Structure formats: C-alpha cells, structure tokens
C-alpha cells in the first residue's frame, strides 16, 4: 500500500495542479467556480483521502484497539459525506432525514468516512439516475441507526449477507467495474467499531443498508 500510495501521489499532484490552473482561468472570466471544476477538485481530494486511509487500513486485519478513536458528531459526519456525494454526482438527488441532535459516536473518522462514502457510491452506482437516494438517521437504545435506501437497477437475487463477503460481486454488479471489496470493508470497519450492518431488498427493488453504531458515552 505504501508503494501504491507513492506511485499515485505524483499523477494526482499533476492533476491537482492543472485543476488549479483551469479554475484560475475560469475565475478570470466568471466569478463563480464551475460545477465541473468543483467535481474534479472533489474527486482528486477523495482519491488523496482514499490513499491516506488505505495506508492505515491494515487495522482491518488486526485489532484497532481504539487508539486513534475520537468522538465524531453524527450530523457533521453525515453532512460532510453527503455534500461530497452531491459534488461528485450533481445529477443525483440525496435526501437526508436525520434527527439525532448532538449525538456522537466514538471511532476512527477516516475509516467511518470510507463506510458512508462506499455506501453512497454503491447507491448511486446501482440505481437509475432519476431515482433518489434516501438517507435516514436516528438514535435507538444507545445506538446510532443509519440507513441508506435506493432503487436497484436489477432485483437482487442474492441473500444480503452474501454481498458482504470479500471479492463477492452481485448479479447487478456486472454492469459496473469493481473488485467486490466495498461492502466487505464496510462490514469490517463497522464491526470493529462495535456495530453491525445489514442489507435487505424488497420485492419492488428497493435496497436498504442499515448500520448500527454505539453512541459515545452510552453504557450498554
């Protein structure tokens, strides 16, 4: 991972520099930065974040131990990742229904970001472009309950639990590139944070992923 990160950084730096040049040129003509430039900027930032996170994702293969954990405000965490999704996929509608107040969870923020971003990415990737992605969040019994729902392009034939296996790709993934590790990473991170994750699909093709994470400072 260190080698991959090193090799990625030079081309990413070049891309980032050229985005800045293009942005500067556009701003000379228009005072507001264009949507395409914002999307490119966010995409590069996301790649840099992924590489940095990957460097310490060896924790997935060992006990995290909570040494890098801190309190993460649920609302801020959700808003940040949803905003990133809206910039990257401006044609997609992401609706948020969240009533958690000042609730927080304890965890490693880069890894938790990976969880929510992977789920939002899957939701937009495997649903019609005209359909909305619905994110709901609430607290229940000392847990944060976060659900992401989307309309699947193809009915899921697999059991939800199977899709979380490493390198397993569902039938509707044949139209998209990938290695089948996204949901596996989601489950590994969530379980190491003391939570659980489940995926269900209704007869009308609605897919829902539900994550449960312990609230910070709540004894169970």
C-alpha positions as CSV (number, residue, x, y, z in Angstrom):
1,X,0.0,0.0,0.0
2,X,2.9,2.4,0.7
3,X,4.2,1.7,-2.8
4,X,0.8,2.2,-4.4
5,X,0.3,5.4,-2.5
6,X,3.7,6.7,-3.5
7,X,3.0,6.0,-7.2
8,X,-0.4,7.7,-7.1
9,X,0.8,10.9,-5.5
10,X,2.8,12.2,-8.4
11,X,0.0,12.0,-11.1
12,X,-2.6,13.2,-8.5
13,X,-0.4,16.2,-7.8
14,X,-0.1,16.9,-11.5
15,X,-3.9,16.7,-12.0
16,X,-4.5,18.8,-8.9
17,X,-2.1,21.5,-10.2
18,X,-3.8,21.6,-13.6
19,X,-7.2,21.8,-12.0
20,X,-6.0,24.9,-10.1
21,X,-4.8,26.4,-13.4
22,X,-8.1,25.7,-15.2
23,X,-10.0,27.0,-12.2
24,X,-7.9,30.2,-12.2
25,X,-8.6,30.7,-15.9
26,X,-12.3,30.2,-15.4
27,X,-12.5,32.6,-12.5
28,X,-10.9,35.3,-14.6
29,X,-14.0,35.1,-16.8
30,X,-16.6,34.1,-14.3
31,X,-16.6,35.0,-10.6
32,X,-18.1,31.6,-9.6
33,X,-16.2,28.3,-10.0
34,X,-18.0,25.9,-12.4
35,X,-19.7,22.7,-11.3
36,X,-17.3,20.6,-13.4
37,X,-14.2,22.1,-11.7
38,X,-15.7,21.5,-8.3
39,X,-16.5,17.9,-9.1
40,X,-12.9,17.3,-10.4
41,X,-11.4,19.0,-7.3
42,X,-13.5,16.9,-5.0
43,X,-12.7,13.7,-7.0
44,X,-8.9,14.4,-6.6
45,X,-9.3,15.2,-2.9
46,X,-11.3,12.0,-2.5
47,X,-8.5,10.0,-4.1
48,X,-5.9,11.5,-1.9
49,X,-8.1,10.7,1.2
50,X,-8.6,7.1,0.0
51,X,-4.8,6.7,-0.4
52,X,-4.1,8.1,3.1
53,X,-6.8,5.9,4.6
54,X,-5.6,2.8,2.8
55,X,-2.1,3.2,4.4
56,X,-3.5,2.5,7.8
57,X,-6.3,0.2,6.8
58,X,-4.1,-2.7,7.8
59,X,-6.0,-2.2,11.0
60,X,-8.8,-4.2,9.3
61,X,-6.5,-7.3,9.6
62,X,-5.7,-6.7,13.3
63,X,-7.3,-5.2,16.4
64,X,-7.9,-1.5,16.1
65,X,-7.8,-1.1,19.8
66,X,-9.4,2.3,19.7
67,X,-6.1,4.2,20.0
68,X,-6.9,6.6,17.2
69,X,-10.5,7.0,18.1
70,X,-12.2,10.2,19.0
71,X,-15.8,11.5,19.3
72,X,-17.4,12.0,15.9
73,X,-20.5,14.2,15.7
74,X,-23.1,12.3,13.8
75,X,-24.7,15.2,12.0
76,X,-21.4,16.7,10.9
77,X,-20.1,13.3,9.7
78,X,-23.2,12.7,7.6
79,X,-23.4,16.2,6.2
80,X,-19.7,16.1,5.1
81,X,-20.1,12.9,3.2
82,X,-23.5,13.8,1.6
83,X,-22.0,17.1,0.4
84,X,-19.1,15.2,-1.1
85,X,-21.6,12.9,-2.9
86,X,-23.6,15.8,-4.2
87,X,-20.5,17.5,-5.7
88,X,-19.3,14.3,-7.3
89,X,-22.7,13.3,-8.6
90,X,-24.6,16.5,-9.1
91,X,-27.4,14.8,-11.1
92,X,-28.3,12.6,-8.2
93,X,-30.8,13.6,-5.5
94,X,-29.7,12.6,-2.0
95,X,-32.4,13.3,0.6
96,X,-31.5,13.3,4.3
97,X,-33.9,12.7,7.2
98,X,-31.8,12.9,10.4
99,X,-32.9,13.6,13.9
100,X,-30.0,12.8,16.2
101,X,-29.4,16.2,17.8
102,X,-25.8,16.4,19.2
103,X,-25.3,12.6,19.2
104,X,-21.8,11.4,18.7
105,X,-20.1,8.0,18.1
106,X,-16.5,7.0,19.0
107,X,-14.3,6.0,16.2
108,X,-11.6,6.4,13.5
109,X,-13.0,9.2,11.3
110,X,-11.2,8.3,8.1
111,X,-12.5,4.7,8.3
112,X,-16.0,5.9,9.2
113,X,-15.9,8.2,6.2
114,X,-14.9,5.2,4.0
115,X,-18.0,3.3,5.2
116,X,-20.5,6.0,4.4
117,X,-18.9,7.0,1.1
118,X,-18.8,3.4,-0.1
119,X,-22.5,3.0,0.7
120,X,-23.4,6.3,-1.1
121,X,-21.2,5.3,-4.0
122,X,-23.0,1.9,-4.3
123,X,-26.4,3.5,-4.0
124,X,-25.7,5.9,-6.9
125,X,-23.9,3.3,-9.0
126,X,-26.6,0.6,-8.9
127,X,-29.8,2.8,-9.2
128,X,-31.4,4.7,-12.0
129,X,-30.0,8.2,-12.4
130,X,-33.5,9.7,-12.0
131,X,-34.2,7.9,-8.6
132,X,-33.3,9.5,-5.3
133,X,-31.1,8.1,-2.6
134,X,-32.7,8.4,0.9
135,X,-30.5,8.6,4.0
136,X,-32.2,8.3,7.4
137,X,-30.6,8.5,10.8
138,X,-31.9,8.2,14.4
139,X,-30.8,7.0,17.8
140,X,-32.3,3.9,19.4
141,X,-31.3,2.1,22.5
142,X,-27.8,3.6,22.8
143,X,-27.1,3.1,19.1
144,X,-26.9,5.3,16.1
145,X,-29.1,3.8,13.4
146,X,-28.2,4.9,9.9
147,X,-30.0,3.6,6.8
148,X,-29.4,4.3,3.1
149,X,-32.0,3.3,0.6
150,X,-32.0,3.3,-3.2
151,X,-33.9,1.7,-6.1
152,X,-31.9,-1.1,-7.6
153,X,-31.4,-1.2,-11.4
154,X,-31.8,-5.0,-11.2
155,X,-33.6,-7.0,-8.5
156,X,-31.0,-8.6,-6.1
157,X,-31.2,-12.3,-6.2
158,X,-28.5,-12.9,-3.5
159,X,-29.0,-13.0,0.2
160,X,-28.0,-9.7,1.8
161,X,-25.3,-11.4,4.0
162,X,-23.6,-12.9,0.9
163,X,-22.9,-9.5,-0.6
164,X,-20.6,-8.6,2.3
165,X,-18.2,-11.4,1.5
166,X,-14.7,-10.3,0.3
167,X,-14.4,-10.2,-3.5
168,X,-18.1,-11.3,-4.0
169,X,-19.9,-9.3,-6.7
170,X,-23.7,-9.5,-7.0
171,X,-25.6,-10.1,-10.3
172,X,-26.4,-6.5,-10.8
173,X,-22.7,-5.6,-10.5
174,X,-21.8,-6.9,-13.9
175,X,-22.7,-3.6,-15.5
176,X,-20.2,-1.8,-13.2
177,X,-16.4,-2.2,-12.6
178,X,-15.2,-3.1,-9.2
179,X,-13.4,-5.7,-7.1
180,X,-16.2,-6.7,-4.7
181,X,-14.4,-5.3,-1.6
182,X,-16.5,-2.2,-0.8
183,X,-19.2,-3.9,1.3
184,X,-16.6,-6.2,2.9
185,X,-14.7,-3.1,4.1
186,X,-17.9,-1.6,5.3
187,X,-18.7,-4.6,7.4
188,X,-15.1,-4.9,8.8
189,X,-15.0,-1.3,9.9
190,X,-18.5,-1.3,11.4
191,X,-17.9,-4.5,13.4
192,X,-14.5,-3.2,14.6
193,X,-16.4,-0.2,15.9
194,X,-18.7,-2.5,17.9
195,X,-21.6,-2.2,15.4
196,X,-23.5,-4.2,12.8
197,X,-24.6,-3.8,9.2
198,X,-27.4,-5.5,7.2
199,X,-28.7,-5.3,3.7
200,X,-32.2,-6.0,2.6
201,X,-34.0,-5.8,-0.7
202,X,-37.8,-5.6,-1.1
203,X,-39.9,-7.1,-4.0
204,X,-40.1,-3.7,-5.7
205,X,-36.3,-3.5,-5.9
206,X,-35.8,-1.1,-3.1
207,X,-32.4,-1.8,-1.5
208,X,-31.7,-0.7,2.1
209,X,-28.5,-0.9,4.1
210,X,-28.8,-0.3,7.9
211,X,-25.8,0.4,10.1
212,X,-25.9,0.4,13.9
213,X,-23.0,2.0,15.8
214,X,-22.7,2.6,19.6
215,X,-23.2,6.1,20.7
216,X,-20.3,7.7,22.5
217,X,-20.5,7.7,26.3
218,X,-23.6,5.4,26.4
219,X,-23.3,2.3,28.7
220,X,-24.9,-0.8,27.3
